[in-house]
Structures are given as structure tokens and as C-alpha cells.
Amino acid sequence: MFKVKVFITLRESVLDPQGSAVTTSLHALTYDEVQDVRIGKYMELTLKKNEKDVDARVKEMCEKLLANTVIEDYRYEIEEVIPS
């Protein structure tokens, strides 16, 4: 069994209005040391072990559904776990 952590963020070239709103709010709360905030998504997938290449399958999932690759970048971490 595998646990996959997927991190998705907007590309640097894409404006992040939600991140800008959070930055402004943090400044209003006197957290002036914050220079920039980028909002992203985090997902955890649990995959059953099979004969297919896990890395290739996760990449395919990200590119076909989980991330909008036109405006988002993604990365993931795969960890093999022992089912309890």
C-alpha cells in the first residue's frame, strides 16, 4: 500500500488574488514581515499495491485530473506503508 502526498500550487506567472487577500489581511493584523502568500491545495491518496509503476500512475492522475497544468504546478511524495 502507498500513501501519496500531492501538493498543487499556482505557477509563479499566475496571479493569486486569494493569496494577495491573505497577505493584506496579515498586514492589517500587524504581521508586516509577511512579504507574499501563495495559496495551494494538498491531497493525500492511499493506493493499493499493484503491478503498475506507482510514480507513473500518480503523475498521470495529476496531469489528467488533480492539477490544471496550464496554470498549476504539482509535486508529490510517495511513501510505502504497511496496512494495519
C-alpha positions in Angstrom: 0.0 0.0 0.0 1.2 3.5 -0.7 0.4 6.9 0.8 0.9 9.7 -1.7 1.0 13.4 -0.7 0.2 15.7 -3.5 1.0 19.5 -3.4 -0.5 21.8 -6.0 0.3 25.5 -6.4 -0.4 28.2 -8.9 2.5 28.8 -11.3 4.6 31.8 -10.4 3.4 33.6 -13.5 -0.2 33.3 -12.5 -1.8 36.0 -10.3 -3.1 34.7 -6.9 -5.9 37.0 -5.7 -6.7 34.8 -2.8 -3.0 34.9 -1.7 -3.0 38.7 -2.1 -6.1 39.0 0.1 -4.4 36.9 2.8 -1.3 39.0 2.6 -3.3 42.2 3.0 -5.2 40.7 6.0 -1.9 39.6 7.7 -0.5 43.1 7.3 -3.7 44.5 8.8 -3.1 42.3 11.8 0.4 43.8 12.0 2.3 40.8 10.6 4.3 43.1 8.4 7.2 40.6 8.0 5.0 38.6 5.5 6.0 39.5 2.0 3.9 37.2 -0.1 1.3 34.4 0.3 0.6 31.8 -2.4 -2.5 29.6 -1.8 -2.4 25.9 -2.9 -4.0 22.6 -2.5 -2.9 19.5 -0.5 -4.2 16.0 -1.1 -3.5 12.6 0.4 -4.1 9.5 -1.7 -4.0 5.9 -0.5 -3.2 3.5 -3.2 -3.3 -0.3 -3.1 -0.2 -2.0 -4.3 -0.3 -3.4 -7.8 2.0 -4.3 -10.7 1.9 -0.9 -12.3 4.5 1.8 -11.7 3.2 3.9 -8.9 5.2 7.0 -9.8 3.9 6.9 -13.4 0.3 6.4 -12.2 0.4 9.3 -9.8 1.9 11.6 -12.4 -0.9 10.6 -14.8 -3.5 11.3 -12.1 -2.1 14.7 -11.5 -1.9 15.6 -15.2 -5.3 14.3 -16.1 -7.4 15.4 -13.1 -5.8 16.7 -9.9 -3.9 19.7 -11.3 -4.7 22.1 -14.1 -1.3 22.0 -15.7 -1.9 25.2 -17.7 -1.9 27.3 -14.5 -0.7 25.0 -11.7 2.4 23.1 -10.8 2.4 20.0 -8.8 4.8 17.7 -6.8 4.2 14.6 -4.8 5.8 12.3 -2.3 5.2 8.6 -2.3 5.6 6.5 0.9 5.1 2.8 1.1 3.1 1.9 4.2 2.2 -1.4 5.8 -1.6 -1.8 6.2 -2.7 -2.3 9.8 
